[in-house]
Amino acid sequence: MGTPEFAVPCLKALIESEDEVVAVVAQPDKPKGRGRKLTPPPTKVLAEEHNILILQPDKIKTQEFLEELNELRPDLICVTAYGKILPKDILELPTHDCINVHASLLPKYRGAAPINWAIVRGEKETGITTMLMDVGMDTGDMLLKQELQIEDQDDAGVLSEKLSNMGGKLLIETINHLKEGKLKPVKQDESQATYAPMLKKSDGEIDWGKPALELWNLIRGMNPWPGTFTSFEGKSLKIFKTQVIEGQGKPGEILESGSGVLRVATGQGALDILELQIEGGKRLDIKSFLSGRKILAGTILGSS
């Protein structure tokens, strides 16, 4: 059970393993792009390539869907970023539990967006945890963990790819341990639990009064979605990549503009903007952007 690109390495690992994947459960196709064309989720595309049965229920808390799953008689249900909380009836259906692959070192960053929030909050490491599922939000007993350093160049997209590949390998290792009777579930320490709520577009609005380091983490953690933005001359200005630098001024003030440099003051220190996109324009590196647009030093970003 999985939907987005993050779940693909887990499904691929299962397909390539000695076990049989009897079905893939994914969320329904969704409209995408300017034409709003119905687009299948990445796990469905991979399942179709291997002629695997695909189930895409609008609702999973129905007797009809429970009966569909029951007919498959699954030994194990593996869940990776499916996007819905499984009810007790489904959790109790397989012979050998439901195993979840979660992109954090539990009990930290339970919830929908652990990769993004780990970067935003300045973590230096994250990882993958496999766990037995219960009715709570990522509260089940932990099985295996693998750590990964968060590099300075990592944004949420890059880190997601690293963790998804790690997740596929750790899932197979977990299943092998299950077969060998070596799994030793460990209860989560509730006192250490933190949460990673679902992202909203408003989470990406830049508050220039915050320290440069915090904003650098925010910009990395919100890329590629929902992205970070500020306002400039009445238009939205998306910011994709920055660098922390020394500087002082009014928050949001352009300290330097020209020769491939656009330096903005923050509540503490400054940021050099390296990649950005003005509303209605293309995503550009800073040198290309400034070659076609003059921005005066002293201009305040974020003021309407």
C-alpha positions in Angstrom: 0.0 0.0 0.0 1.7 3.2 -1.2 1.1 6.1 -3.5 3.8 8.6 -4.4 7.3 8.4 -5.9 8.7 7.8 -2.4 6.9 4.4 -2.3 8.3 3.2 -5.6 11.7 1.8 -4.3 9.8 -0.3 -1.7 7.4 -1.7 -4.3 10.3 -2.4 -6.7 12.3 -4.2 -3.9 9.2 -6.3 -3.1 8.7 -7.2 -6.8 12.4 -8.2 -7.1 12.3 -10.3 -3.9 11.4 -14.0 -3.6 7.9 -13.1 -2.4 4.7 -12.6 -4.5 3.2 -9.1 -4.6 -0.5 -10.1 -4.9 -1.8 -6.5 -5.1 -0.9 -2.8 -4.9 -3.2 -0.4 -3.2 -2.8 3.2 -4.1 -4.9 6.4 -3.9 -7.1 7.2 -6.9 -5.7 8.9 -10.1 -5.7 12.7 -9.7 -5.8 15.6 -12.1 -2.5 17.3 -12.7 -1.0 20.1 -14.8 -2.6 22.9 -16.6 -4.9 20.5 -18.5 -5.9 18.8 -15.3 -5.4 15.5 -16.9 -6.1 12.4 -14.7 -2.6 11.1 -13.8 -2.0 7.7 -12.1 0.2 7.5 -9.0 3.8 6.3 -9.5 3.1 3.0 -7.7 0.3 2.2 -10.1 2.5 2.8 -13.1 5.1 0.3 -11.8 2.4 -2.2 -10.8 0.9 -2.0 -14.4 4.4 -2.7 -15.8 4.4 -6.0 -13.8 0.8 -6.9 -14.4 0.0 -6.7 -10.6 -3.6 -6.2 -9.5 -4.2 -2.5 -8.6 -6.8 -1.4 -6.1 -7.6 2.4 -5.8 -10.5 2.8 -3.4 -11.9 6.3 -2.7 -12.7 5.1 0.8 -10.9 2.3 2.7 -13.3 2.1 5.7 -15.9 0.1 3.7 -17.1 -3.5 4.0 -16.6 -3.9 0.2 -12.9 -3.0 0.3 -12.3 -5.1 3.4 -13.8 -8.1 1.5 -11.6 -7.4 -1.6 -8.5 -7.5 0.6 -9.7 -10.6 2.5 -10.1 -12.5 -0.8 -6.3 -11.9 -1.5 -5.5 -13.6 1.8 -2.3 -11.5 2.3 0.4 -12.9 4.6 1.8 -9.4 5.0 0.7 -5.8 4.2 3.6 -3.3 3.6 2.7 0.3 3.8 4.9 3.2 2.5 3.4 6.7 2.2 -0.1 5.4 1.3 -1.7 8.6 2.6 -4.5 7.2 4.7 -4.7 5.8 8.2 -5.6 2.1 8.2 -8.6 1.0 10.3 -8.3 -1.8 12.8 -10.1 -4.3 10.5 -7.4 -3.9 7.9 -4.6 -3.9 10.4 -5.8 -7.3 11.7 -6.4 -8.9 8.3 -2.9 -10.2 7.3 -1.3 -13.3 8.8 1.8 -11.5 9.8 0.8 -7.9 10.7 1.1 -4.7 8.7 4.6 -3.2 8.4 5.1 0.5 7.8 8.2 2.1 6.3 8.5 5.6 7.8 11.0 8.4 6.8 12.2 9.4 10.2 14.0 8.0 13.3 10.9 7.4 15.3 9.4 8.5 17.7 10.7 11.8 16.2 8.7 13.3 13.3 5.6 11.2 13.3 3.1 12.3 10.6 2.7 13.2 7.0 5.9 15.3 6.2 8.8 14.0 8.3 11.5 14.7 5.6 10.5 18.4 5.2 10.2 19.2 8.9 13.5 17.5 9.8 15.2 19.9 7.4 13.2 22.9 8.5 14.0 22.3 12.1 17.7 22.0 11.5 18.2 18.3 12.2 21.6 16.9 11.3 20.4 13.4 10.8 17.3 11.5 9.9 16.6 7.9 8.7 14.2 5.2 8.1 12.2 3.2 10.7 10.2 0.1 10.0 7.5 -0.6 12.5 4.4 -2.7 13.3 1.3 -0.7 12.6 -1.4 0.1 15.1 -4.4 2.5 14.9 -2.4 5.5 15.9 -0.3 7.9 13.8 3.1 6.2 13.5 2.8 5.0 17.1 3.5 1.3 16.5 6.4 -0.8 17.9 9.6 -0.2 16.0 11.4 -3.0 14.2 14.6 -1.8 12.4 16.2 1.6 12.0 18.8 3.1 9.7 20.3 6.5 10.1 21.3 9.0 7.4 23.2 12.3 7.7 21.4 15.4 6.3 24.0 17.2 4.1 24.0 20.9 3.6 23.1 20.5 -0.1 20.1 18.4 0.6 16.7 19.8 0.1 13.5 17.8 0.7 13.5 16.4 -2.9 17.1 15.2 -2.7 16.7 13.8 0.8 13.4 12.0 -0.1 15.2 10.2 -2.9 18.0 9.0 -0.6 15.5 7.9 2.0 13.2 6.1 -0.4 16.0 4.0 -1.7 17.1 3.2 1.9 13.5 2.3 2.7 13.3 -0.3 0.0 16.4 -2.1 1.3 15.3 -1.9 5.0 11.9 -3.2 4.2 13.4 -6.4 2.6 15.7 -6.7 5.6 12.7 -6.4 7.9 10.8 -9.1 6.0 13.8 -11.4 6.1 14.1 -11.0 9.9 10.4 -11.7 10.2 10.8 -15.0 8.3 13.8 -16.0 10.4 11.9 -15.1 13.7 14.5 -12.4 14.5 12.2 -9.4 14.8 12.2 -7.8 18.2 9.6 -5.0 18.4 10.6 -2.1 20.6 8.0 0.3 22.1 8.4 4.0 21.2 9.2 6.4 24.0 6.2 8.8 24.0 8.2 11.4 25.9 10.5 11.8 22.8 7.7 12.0 20.2 7.6 14.9 17.9 5.2 15.6 14.9 5.6 16.5 11.3 2.2 17.8 10.2 0.9 17.9 6.6 2.4 20.8 4.6 0.3 23.9 3.6 1.3 26.5 1.0 1.3 29.1 3.7 4.2 27.2 5.5 6.5 28.5 2.7 6.0 32.2 3.3 9.3 33.8 4.3 9.4 35.9 7.5 12.5 37.9 7.0 12.6 38.7 10.7 13.8 35.2 11.4 17.5 34.3 11.5 19.2 33.5 8.2 20.0 30.0 9.3 16.4 29.3 10.0 15.3 30.7 6.7 18.0 28.6 4.9 16.6 25.5 6.5 13.0 26.5 5.6 13.9 27.1 1.9 15.6 23.7 1.7 12.8 21.9 3.6 10.0 23.3 1.5 11.6 22.5 -1.8 10.2 21.2 -4.1 6.7 21.6 -2.5 5.1 23.8 -1.3 8.1 26.1 -2.0 9.1 29.3 -0.3 8.0 32.8 -1.4 8.1 36.4 -0.6 6.6 39.5 -2.3 8.5 41.9 -4.6 6.9 44.9 -6.4 3.4 43.4 -5.9 4.4 40.0 -7.3 5.1 36.7 -5.7 8.8 35.8 -5.7 9.7 32.1 -5.3 13.1 31.4 -3.7 14.6 27.9 -4.3 18.2 28.2 -3.2 20.2 30.4 -0.8 23.4 30.7 1.1 23.9 32.1 4.6 26.2 35.1 4.7 27.2 37.9 7.1 25.3 41.1 6.8 23.1 43.5 8.7 20.1 45.6 7.9 16.3 45.8 8.2 14.7 42.4 7.7 13.9 41.9 4.0 16.2 44.7 2.9 18.3 44.2 -0.2 21.9 44.9 1.0 23.6 44.3 -2.3 22.3 43.8 -5.9 24.5 43.3 -8.9 27.4 41.3 -10.3 25.5 38.1 -9.7 24.8 38.9 -6.0 21.4 39.5 -4.4 21.9 39.8 -0.7 19.0 40.1 1.7 19.1 41.1 5.4 17.3 38.9 7.9 16.6 39.1 11.7 20.1 37.7 12.2 22.7 37.7 9.4 21.8 37.7 5.7 21.0 35.4 2.8 22.4 35.4 -0.7 19.6 34.3 -3.1 21.0 31.8 -5.7 17.9 30.6 -7.6 14.5 32.3 -7.8 11.4 32.8 -10.0 9.3 35.9 -10.3 5.6 35.4 -10.8 4.9 34.8 -14.5 8.6 34.2 -15.2 11.0 31.3 -15.4 13.1 29.7 -12.7 16.6 31.3 -13.0 20.0 31.5 -11.4 20.7 34.8 -9.8 23.1 36.0 -12.5 20.5 35.4 -15.3 17.7 37.0 -13.2 19.7 40.2 -12.5 20.8 40.5 -16.1 17.2 41.2 -17.1 15.9 43.0 -14.0 17.4 45.9 -12.0 16.8 45.7 -8.2 17.9 48.7 -6.2 19.8 48.2 -2.9 17.5 49.3 -0.1 14.4 47.6 -1.6 12.4 45.7 1.0 11.2 42.2 0.2 8.1 41.0 1.7 6.4 44.4 1.8 3.2 44.6 -0.3 
